[in-house]
Structure formats: C-alpha cells, structure tokens
Amino acid sequence: MTDKIVYDVTDSEFYGPGEQYAIFAGKDASYNLAKMSFDEKTLNRTDLSDLKRSEKEQLDNYVELYDMKYKEVGNVVEWAKANKKDQ
C-alpha cells in the first residue's frame, strides 16, 4: 500500500515470500518507500508530515509506478474515522 491506496501485488514476483519487497506486502509502505528504507519499525507509519520535499516526490514517483503496474483494489480508511459515531 502506498499513500493510502491499496494495490494488488499478488502476481508480482517481487512481493512473494523471500523476495526483495516481501517486507512491504500487506503493510502501509508509504513512509518506507519515501525514505527508501527497509526498516520494519516504520512499516504502517501513517504520519508522513516529517518527509522532506524530495521524499514526498519519491513517494509520488512510486504511486505513479504502482498505478501503471498494479491494480488499485481500495483505499485505507483510518480506524478512528471509520468508527466515528455521529454526534
């Protein structure tokens, strides 16, 4: 997943068990892709406010690439927003 978009990478050779990007499968990899990092501690990080301009551009480049290569299957709705009760 990148930038709150969920992609189906099932058929990709890169995301299977033991493959180069397997660490990202089933995770929000936005922060890691922007930083070009494989640090497991930052997977699923939703706060992107500290990204530098160049890192935001890097993430945008990944989104463009994923849009071309993979099918978009959904968007992430944060739990708090999804479960907000009407007042």
N, C-alpha and C positions, 0 to 999 in steps of 0.2 A: 504494500500500500504506500502511496506517496501523496502527500498534500491532501489528505482526507478522501482520496479516490482509491477504491479497491479494484485491483486488476486480477484477472485470471491468468496466472503464470503456470498453470498445470502442465501444459505441453512444452514448456521451456526446459531445455537441458541444463540451464544454469541454476535452477532453484530446487532441484531434487536432492534427496539425502546425500550428503558428502560432496555436493557440488559447490562451486565458488560462491554463489549467493544464497545458499540454503539458509543461512542465518537470518535472512530477511523474510523468508516465506512465512505467511500468516502473521506478520508483525507490521506495525507502522514504521517504515524505514525512512520516513521523510528527513528526520534530523541527521541520520547516519549518511544518507545519500548526499545531502547538502554539504556535510563535513568530509565526505569520502572516508567514512570510518566504519570499521567492523566491530566496534566496541559494543558488546551485548548490553552493557548498563544503560545505553542511551536508546535502545530499541523501544518503541512505543512511546517515546517522548513526544508530547503534543505541543509543548511550548517552544515555538520557533522564534520568539522575539529577540533572542540574542544573536541570531545569524547575521553575519556581515552581508553586505550587498552582493559580493562575489559568490557567497554561499547560497543566497536566495536565487541568484542567476543559475547556479549549478543545479539546484533543485528544479527550477523551471525547465532546464535542459532535459533532466530525467523525465519529467512529466511529459514533455513533447515526445521523447523517445518511447516511453511506455504507451502513450496514446497511439503511436504508429504500430507498435509491435504486439500489444496485448489488448484483449477485450476488457472494457470497463464493465464491472459487474455490480457496482454500487458505490455508495458514499458512506463515510463514517458519521454517525450522529453521536455526539458525546453523551455518555450515560446521564449526566446531570440534566442536560437539555431534553433528552428523550423521556425522562421520568419526571419532569417538572409538572407539578399539579397546578391546575387553574386556580387562580385566587379569587 
